[in-house]
Amino acid sequence: GSIELDTIATALGEMDNRGTILLLALIGFGVKAGAVPLYFWLPLAHPVAPTPASAVLSGSMIKAGLIGWLHFSPLQADALPGWPTACILLGLVAAFGAVAVGLAQRDLKTILAYSSISQMGVMTLIFGLALGAGAESGTVVAVLALYALNHGLAKGALFLGTALHPKAEGARIGLLAGLTVAALAIAGAPFTGGARTKYAAKTMLDHAPQGWEGPLLTLLAASAFGTALLLGRFLWLSTRPLSQASKPPPSVGAFPWILLLAAVLTLPHWAAGLTAASIPAAPLSAGALAEAAWPILLAALVLATAAIASQRRWLRLHLPKIPPGDLIVPIEHLIRRTALAHWWRLGLIYPERGAINFEARVDRLLALDHSRSATDRAESWLVQWRVAGAGFILILFLLVLFL
């Protein structure tokens, strides 16, 4: 009886087939969120997208998947038994699997893409906690929003930083310092917005399924270590000569990056202050600071040891070669070697990647070539200012006349 988004979750909680509907919503919005196993487009899109687009894509657009999940999720107690555990498991697979694959990458933007997949895995885990929180789900959703805000700002700053190529030594040091600040914010270093959001996430673990609270506390700390390790590799590759690192994207202005970096340092703390009544702040005790710092310090120690051992040839590290997109590559290879391989001869497969050209397939089946050319001609006519302007005025006139 309504088309308002606010009523969807309540209505679904009263439906018998709510599990099926939520499954479809998780799949549909999971593509946008980069959830397992629907994430493979992210590491393929980021390296070829303009850097500002990558910053927006990873910083905010993939969070739209979380918004969709929340609107289609009845968060009442016991509305969907078993679903919190499923989301927690999917989140853990993404959090750790993306780090493992990301460490084998050399392109800076691809590494950041896998970092985003990993962090979205942590957010999927928090979403699972919200599904099982019942009446207190609003507090868990607030924690999820804080986590998304901190990650979106910091990851946007990291992406924009990859397009800055200062020539002066002082400017290069400043760039590396700014990238380090953004990376530390995502890893949850003390006094950063990430430390506040990660501590808040840990306080929500009492909403986890029975028996999960202790293991999840350990796994979240291990996830912080993996995040620091992956972003540490990103920072290390950022310091290498451009001929040895990935090909740099076109440069962007420094002012937007500095502005975004300032937002990383301030906005998460400001937003956390708005929820101070329901979400406790991390204590400033030595134990709490050490708990936030040890994953980062351990990751720095591991990376420094590996770098020194490699430089002095004490140890030769040969990371496996995993192509961006990982799982989609063997899937496409399997398609090419099956009975569908004859599509190649019909021109229905992209020769450069072996991916199925579904657009050509549809055109061939429905003979839409003529219709497509007619549509193109119509579009070229509609985009003319006199046509678009006249259409706009006509629409306004009809709205005034009938409304």
N, C-alpha and C positions, 0 to 999 in steps of 0.2 A: 503493500500500500504506500510505498514511499520510494523516491529515487535519491534520497540524501545519503551521503556516505556514512554519516554518524549512526544510521539505523541498521546498517548491514550486519555488523558483528552481533548485535543483540538478536536480530532475526535469525541469523545462522545458528545461534546457540540453542534455538528451540526447534530446529529442523532435524529430522531423522537422518538425512544424508549429509549432515554437516561435515563429516570426515572426508567424503568424496569432493565436496566443494572446496574445502581447505587444501586438499591435495592438488587440485587443479590451480588454485591460487598460488600455492607454493611453487609449482612448476612455472606458471606464467610469469609471476613477478620474480621468481628465482633467476630467470634469464637476465633480467635487469640488474639484480643484486649480485650476479656472479657466483651463485651458490653451486655447490657440488651436486651433480656433475654437469652443470650448465655454464661453466665459467670459461670455456676454452676460447671464446671470442675476445675476451679481455686482453690477453697477451698478444693476440694477433692484431687488435685494433690500435693499441697504444703506440707501437713503434712507427706506424704509418700515419697516425693522426697528427695534425698540427699541435705543438706543445700546449698552447692555451686550451685547445679542445680536450687534450688529455687531462689537463688540470681540472677542468669542469667535469669531465666524464668520471674520473676516479674520485674527485673531491665531493661532488654532490649528486650527480645523476644516478650512480648506482645505489644511492640511498633511497631513491624512489621505490626500489624493490621492497625495502623495509616498510615504507609507508603503505604500500599495497598489502603486505602481509598483515599489518596491524589492522587495517580496515576490514579485512576478510577473516579475522581471527576472533572467535568468541573467547574472551579471556576469563569467563566465569569459572569457578572451581569445578573440576571434574567434568567439564564440558567435552573435553577431548582426551580421554585417558590414553596414555602411550605416546601421544604426539610430542610432549615435552622431551621425552627421552630420545625420540627420533631426531628432533631438531638439534639437540645437544650433540648427538653422535655425528650428524652431518657437519655441524660447526667445527668439531674437533678434527675431522678429516680434512676440512679446508684449511684450518689454522696451521696444521703441521705439514700437510701434503704440499701446500703452496710454497712453504718455506724451503722444503727439500728440493722442489723443482726450480725455484727461484735462485737458489745458490749455484745452480749449474748454468745460469745465463750470464751473458757478457754485455748485452745491450742495457743501458741504464734505464730506459723507459720500460723495457720488458721486466726488469727486476722490480721496478715500482709497481707494475701491473700485478705481479705475483704477490707482492706485499699487500696490495689492496684485497686480493682474493683471500689471503690469510686473515686480514683484519675483518673482512666481512664474515669470515668463519666465526670469529669471536662474537660478532654481533648476532649471528645466527644462534649461537649458544645462549646469549642473553635473551634473545627472543624466545627460545625454548623455556627459559626460566619464567618469562612473563606468561607463557601458556599455562604453567602450573602454579602461578602465584594467586589465582583466584581474586579475592577482594583487594589484595595489595598489588595487583598487576600494574596499576597506574604508576607506582613508585619504580617498578622495574622498567617500565617504558620510559620514564624520565631518565633513568641511568642509561638506557639505550640511546636516547636522544643526545645526552652529553657525550657519550662515546663516539657517536657519528659526527657530532660537531667538531670534536678535537681531531679526529682522523681526517675529516674533510678539509679543514683548514691546513693542517700540517702536510697532507699528501699533495694538496694543490701547490703549496710552497716548494715542495721537493720537485714536482714536475716543472714548474716555471724555472727553478734553478738550473735544470738541465739545459735550458736554452740561453743561459747567460754565459758569455765567453769573454770575461775581462782580460785585458792584456797586461795591465799594471800588476805588480806583485802584491801590493797592498789590497787591491780589489779582489784578487784571486783568494787571498787569505780571508777576506771578509765574506766572500761567497761560500767558501768551505765552512766558515763559522756559522753562517746562516743555515746552510744545509744540515749541519750537525745539530743545531737547535731544533729544527723541524723533525729530524730523525729521533732525537731524544724525547720529543713530545709524544711521538707515536709509541716509542718503546716504554714510556711511563717513567722517565727519570724523575727523581725527587724535585719538587717545586714546579713541575710542569703541569699543564692541564691533563696530560696523559696519566700522571700519577693520581690525580684526583678521580678520574673516570675509572681507572683500573681498581683503585681501592673501593670505589662505590660498587663496581661489579662484584668484587669479592664479598661485600656485605650482603649481596642478594642471593648468595649460594644456599641460604637456608630454605629457599624455594625450590631447590633442586629435588629430583626424585630421591626417595629414601635410599641412603647408602652412597649417594653420589657426592655429598658435600666435601668430604675429605679428599677424594681423588681429584675433584675439579679444582680445588685450591692448589694442588700440586701441578696440575696440568696447565692452569692459567699462568703460573710462574714459569713453567717450561715454555709456554707460548711466548712470554715476554722475552725469554732468552733467545728463542728462534727469531723473533722480530728484530731484536738488536743485532743478531748475527747477520741477517739478510740485509738490513739497512747499513750495517758496518761494511759489508762487501760493496754496497752501492757507493758509500763514501770513499772507499779505497779506490774503486774504479774511476770515481770522479776526479781524483788527483793525478791520474796517469795521463801521459800525453795523448792528444786527440788521435794520433795515428795508431795508438795501441788500444784505446778504448773504442766505444761504439761511435759511429758517425754522428757528429753533432747536428741537432736540428737548427733551423734558422733562429737567429738571436731575437730575443724580445727585450723590451725596456726593463730597466732595473727598478723603476718606481713601483709598478704593480707588485713585484716580488717583495720589496721592502714593506709595502703596505700590508700584504698578506702575512708576512712574517710577524709584523706587529700584532695582527689579529690572533696569530697562533699563541703569542705570549699573554694576551689579555682576555680575549672573548671566552675561552673555556672556563677561566676562573670567574668571570662575571656571570656566565650562565649557571655555574655551579652554585654561586651565591644565591641565585633565585630559588634554588631547590634545597637550601641549607636546612629547612625545617624537616624535610623528609629523608634527605640523603646526607649521611654524616661525612664530614671532611676528614681527610687522612690526618692522624695525629703527627705532631712534630717530634715524637720521641726518637731516640737513637735506633730502637728496634724497628720502628716503622720505616725510617729512612733507609736502614740497611736492607729491609725486605724489598723496597722499591729499587735499590741500587744494585743488588748483587747480580741479577740477570744481565744487566748492561755491562758491569765490570767483568763478569765471566766471559761474555761474548768478546769484549775488547781484548782480554787475555788470550783467548783462543785465536782470534784473528792476528794479533801481534806475533804469537808463537808460530803460526802457519806462515806469515810473511817472512819472518827471520829465517825459519828453516828452509823455505823455498829459495830465499836470496843466497844463503850460504850453502845451498845444495845438500843440506842434511837430509832433506826429505823432499821427494818430488810428488806433488799433488796433481793427480789427473782427474779432474771432475768429469763425470759422464756428460756426454753431449746429448742434451734433451732439447729438441726443437720447441720453440714457442707454440703453445696450443697443445702440447704433449699428447693427450689422448686422442685428439681429432686426427693426428697424423697417421697412426696405425689404422684408424677407422677408414680414412680415405684410401689408404693402401689396400685394405681389404676389399673396398668397393671396386677398386681398379682391377683386382684379380678375380672377381666373381663373374657371374654371368652378365652383370651389368656393364662389363667392359666394352661391349659392342656399341654402347652409347658414344664412346670416343670417336668411332668412325662416323657417327652421325653428327658430330660437332656439338654434342650435348654435354661435354665435360671440358672444363677449363684446362687446356694443356699445361699451363704454367704451374698449376698446383694439383691438378688431378681432382679438384672438387667438382661436384655435380652442378652443372649450369641449369638450375631449375627454370630460370626465365626462358632460356632457349627451348627447354622441354615443353613448357606451356605454350609458347608460340608455335612450336611444331604441331602440337596436338590440336590446338584451337584455331590455327591459321590466323593469328592476330596481327600479322605484319601490316596489313592494310589499315586495320583499325588503329594500330599504334601510330602510323604516320599521320592519320587524320587527327588523332589526339595531340600529337606534337604541333600540327598546324594550328589547332584551336588554342593551344597554350600560348604559342607565340603571338597570337592575336589578342588574347586576354591580358597579357602582361603589358600591353601598351598603356601609357598613362591616360590617354583620352578614353579608352574603353574601361579601364579599371576605375577611373574617377567617375565616369557616368554611371557605372554599376553601383558604386558606393553611394552616390546621391540617390539613385533609385531605391536602394535598399532602405536608406534612412527615411525616404518619403513613405514607403510602404509600412515601415514600423510606426511612424507617426500616425498614419492613416488608420491602421487597424488595431493599434494598441492604445 
